[in-house]
């Protein structure tokens, strides 16, 4: 019995397909799911065979429609990608950190603008194998390193402000402790000086007066230090601005200076709400700074200090004008423990700013021909 031969099925080319089969075959190449067209089944050779034998206009239009959808979809995906990329780059740029992304071979994959400005920080951190704190140009940076998907991400964060706050807190505690320790013996010396003044003769009296002035300055520094370390709250009461003028004139008698200086006080008779003791400290600080600025000038020019006080709308305004030395470092003007004066402690203006803020006010150095400080506090009970 002869075995029947199994017939081989011939390869079915696109030329052997019916027109309806051609369209369905090509549509199969453009897979469409959930309104998303993909080329998952795309085979270039098979597609060419199908296109060569397309003659049905309807099938061709349907094909063109699918291709048009695919092109539009591609544009949409590309636009979304560009939008996300732009958003990502914007987020990276506004971060307050220098960011480097490195490839495995050590080349840079990405750097933000802060990183482009921080080459020396990166090089210093690299010597320490990153994950360290770096000091550069009087600033502190925390450098950290992480790995993700074969990339090394290095960040450098400016922690200068945090370090400064920690340093100030430490200095504040030490200063407050020293002020407490000094306060009692200074009080005893001040009491003895008062007794000594009563028994002093004409020859020794000026010496005792200078001793009292020096003690008064020490007591003033102690008071400012304690206020600064404890925090300030304004206890406002209604009183005349003239009371502050009288207080300033008395304070002048306790301050030593060598140059000839004219003092012009112009305080309104109006009444306002403020803490007398605290605002007295503020105005004394600015008065003494004006005197020191005049003393710092090498020329023997006649010194002049003008202080005014008046009420303007809802604010009490004070202006202090002098013809002394200009302010050298305006950016550090109100920084605690920062001073260019030999007999300064760097607390006067820092404390003054705290007092003014406690009165819901502000301090400004005006850009006039004359050096003018303007203090504004809210006139409210």
C-alpha positions, 0 to 999 in steps of 0.5 A, spaced: 500 500 500 502 506 497 503 512 502 500 518 500 504 524 499 503 530 504 502 536 500 506 542 502 502 548 503 505 554 498 507 560 502 502 565 501 504 572 498 501 578 499 499 578 491 495 572 493 491 575 498 484 578 496 483 585 497 479 585 504 484 580 506 490 586 504 486 591 508 485 587 515 492 584 514 495 591 514 491 593 520 493 588 524 500 591 523 498 597 526 495 594 533 490 599 536 488 598 543 485 603 548 486 608 542 493 607 542 496 605 536 503 601 536 507 598 531 508 591 535 507 587 529 511 591 524 515 587 519 518 592 513 518 586 508 511 584 509 508 591 509 512 593 502 508 587 499 502 589 502 502 596 499 505 594 492 498 590 491 493 596 494 488 598 489 482 599 493 481 606 494 477 605 501 482 600 504 487 606 502 484 611 505 483 607 512 490 605 512 492 613 511 487 614 517 491 610 521 497 612 519 495 619 520 492 617 527 499 614 529 503 620 527 498 625 531 499 620 537 507 620 536 507 628 536 503 628 542 507 623 546 513 627 543 510 634 546 509 630 553 516 628 553 518 635 552 514 638 557 516 633 562 523 634 561 522 642 561 518 641 568 524 636 571 529 641 569 525 647 572 525 643 578 532 642 578 534 649 577 530 652 582 532 647 588 537 651 592 543 646 591 548 644 586 547 638 583 551 633 579 549 627 575 555 623 573 556 616 569 559 610 571 565 612 567 566 619 571 563 623 566 558 628 567 551 626 565 547 633 567 549 639 572 544 645 574 546 652 574 549 652 581 553 646 580 556 650 574 558 655 579 561 651 584 567 647 581 571 648 586 566 645 591 566 639 587 573 638 587 574 639 594 569 634 596 571 629 591 578 629 595 574 627 601 570 622 597 564 626 598 559 625 604 562 631 607 562 638 609 566 643 605 568 650 607 569 655 601 569 662 601 567 663 608 561 659 606 559 651 609 557 646 604 554 639 606 556 634 600 552 628 599 552 622 594 547 617 592 547 612 586 541 610 582 540 606 576 548 606 574 548 614 575 552 618 581 548 623 584 552 629 588 549 634 591 552 640 595 547 644 600 549 651 602 548 650 610 552 657 612 545 660 615 544 654 619 551 654 622 551 661 623 545 660 627 548 654 631 554 659 632 550 665 634 546 660 639 552 658 642 555 665 643 548 667 646 548 662 651 556 664 653 554 671 653 548 671 657 552 667 662 558 672 662 553 677 663 550 674 669 557 673 672 559 680 671 553 683 673 553 683 681 560 685 681 559 691 677 553 693 681 557 693 687 563 697 684 557 702 681 555 703 688 562 704 691 563 709 686 557 713 688 559 713 695 566 715 693 563 721 688 560 724 695 567 724 698 571 726 692 574 733 692 575 737 686 581 734 684 579 727 684 571 728 682 573 728 675 576 721 675 570 718 679 565 721 674 569 718 668 569 711 672 562 712 673 561 713 665 565 707 664 561 703 669 555 705 666 557 703 659 559 696 662 552 696 665 549 698 658 552 692 655 550 687 660 543 689 659 543 689 652 546 682 652 541 679 657 535 682 652 538 679 646 539 672 649 532 672 652 528 675 647 524 681 647 517 683 648 514 690 647 510 693 653 507 699 649 504 705 653 501 712 651 506 717 652 509 724 649 515 723 644 519 728 648 520 723 654 525 720 649 528 726 647 530 728 655 532 721 656 537 722 650 540 728 653 541 725 659 544 719 656 549 724 652 552 726 659 554 718 660 558 718 653 565 720 652 567 723 646 573 728 644 571 732 638 566 738 637 559 735 635 553 739 635 546 735 637 540 737 634 534 734 637 527 735 634 522 731 637 514 732 636 510 734 642 505 728 640 503 722 644 504 715 641 504 708 643 511 705 645 515 701 650 519 707 653 525 703 656 526 699 649 526 705 644 530 709 649 536 703 648 534 703 640 535 711 640 541 711 644 545 706 640 544 710 634 546 716 637 552 713 640 554 710 633 553 717 630 558 719 635 563 714 634 562 715 626 564 722 627 570 720 631 572 715 626 574 721 621 581 723 621 579 730 619 577 735 624 571 737 621 565 740 625 561 734 627 553 734 627 548 729 629 540 731 628 535 726 631 528 727 629 521 724 631 514 725 629 508 721 627 506 719 620 499 716 619 499 710 623 507 710 624 512 713 629 518 715 625 525 717 628 530 719 623 538 719 625 543 724 621 550 725 622 556 727 618 561 722 620 564 716 617 560 712 612 557 705 613 563 700 611 559 693 610 552 694 609 550 687 608 552 685 615 549 692 619 545 688 623 549 682 624 550 680 631 557 680 634 559 683 627 562 690 628 568 694 625 569 699 631 574 698 636 570 699 642 563 696 639 561 689 641 556 688 635 550 687 639 547 694 638 544 694 632 542 687 632 538 688 639 535 695 636 532 691 630 529 686 635 526 691 639 523 695 632 521 688 630 517 687 637 514 694 635 512 691 628 517 696 625 523 697 620 529 700 620 532 703 613 539 706 611 536 711 606 540 713 600 541 720 601 547 725 600 547 725 608 547 718 612 540 717 614 537 712 618 530 711 618 526 707 624 519 706 623 514 703 629 507 702 629 503 707 633 498 702 636 497 700 643 
